[in-house]
Amino acid sequence: MRNICMRVNYDGTGYHGFQTQPDGNTIQDHIESAIYSLTGEKVKLTASGRTDAGVHAYGQVFNFMTESPIPIHRWCLALNAWLPEDIILTDAKEVPLSFHARHMAKRKTYRYSINANRFPDIFHRRTQFHHPTRLDIEAMRKALQLMVGTYDYTSFASTQSQKLNHVRTVYEAYITVDYSFSRPGSDDQGIIHTYVTGSGFLQHMVRIMVGTLMDVGEGKKSPEDIPAILEAKDRIKAGPTAVAYGLMLWNVEYDENVQKT
């Protein structure tokens, strides 16, 4: 028996998330089907975490057990031939049988992208939320830093969350702005990328954080409101849930003795 760990990139637009659902059409379904077509084995993937419908990934990690003798360097190319063009496996390696992609993940990073230019980018419209009106980016940066730390993030969790414990640690979070797609001499504000790294995340947590940041950017809330929102442990106190398609699972990190794929 072998334990194979892989990294997958996907455009989540047309899928019902990563994790298998009763009505199918998930990333996991397609990868497991591809493995069956390649090896004849019915395997069960273990992912670093689930992503919601419409959310994308640049660094989703998963592992599975197999008896197949296929050389490790052949797995990605072989499986990609069986996968839709918007799901691409980029790395594979053999890991100890004890490796578990979810339980052993130490840090996860998500990126949320807001196109704050006057016009949407037709070529990135599936991965960017278009917000053409003015945002106070510096206020958003201040608010974001007040979300970093170890807190009960109930205010930033979906009311449908089934987790009993809402305490999580956000290690770092920052905003970058890409002006390369902005029109010279215009009032375009660029592409605002918000990166959030934590030990783990609650359902819709990053999207609610970003929705709250947009409220701050629009002047509906101030950075100084963030501590009270956290303390309230009340979903109503935070901002709206940002749309799914602006979110991307960016990276998953493990201990050094289990190197990233």
Stockholm file with secondary structure:
# STOCKHOLM 1.0

chainA/1-261         MRNICMRVNYDGTGYHGFQTQPDGNTIQDHIESAIYSLTGEKVKLTASGRTDAGVHAYGQVFNFMTESPIPIHRWCLALNAWLPEDIILTDAKEVPLSFHARHMAKRKTYRYSINANRFPDIFHRRTQFHHPTRLDIEAMRKALQLMVGTYDYTSFASTQSQKLNHVRTVYEAYITVDYSFSRPGSDDQGIIHTYVTGSGFLQHMVRIMVGTLMDVGEGKKSPEDIPAILEAKDRIKAGPTAVAYGLMLWNVEYDENVQKT
#=GR chainA/1-261 SS CEEEEEEEEECGGGSSCSSCCTTCCCHHHHHHHHHHHHHSCCCCCEESCCCCTTCEEEEEEEEEEECCCCCGGGHHHHHHTTSCTTEEEEEEEEECTTCCTTTTCCEEEEEEEEECSSSCCTTSTTTCEECCSCCCHHHHHHHHHTTCEEEECGGGSCTTCCCSCCEEEEEEEEEEEECTTSCTTSCCCCEEEEEEEESCCCTTHHHHHHHHHHHHHTTSSCGGGHHHHHHHTCGGGSCCCCCGGGEEEEEEECCTTSCCC
#=GC SS_cons         CEEEEEEEEECGGGSSCSSCCTTCCCHHHHHHHHHHHHHSCCCCCEESCCCCTTCEEEEEEEEEEECCCCCGGGHHHHHHTTSCTTEEEEEEEEECTTCCTTTTCCEEEEEEEEECSSSCCTTSTTTCEECCSCCCHHHHHHHHHTTCEEEECGGGSCTTCCCSCCEEEEEEEEEEEECTTSCTTSCCCCEEEEEEEESCCCTTHHHHHHHHHHHHHTTSSCGGGHHHHHHHTCGGGSCCCCCGGGEEEEEEECCTTSCCC
//
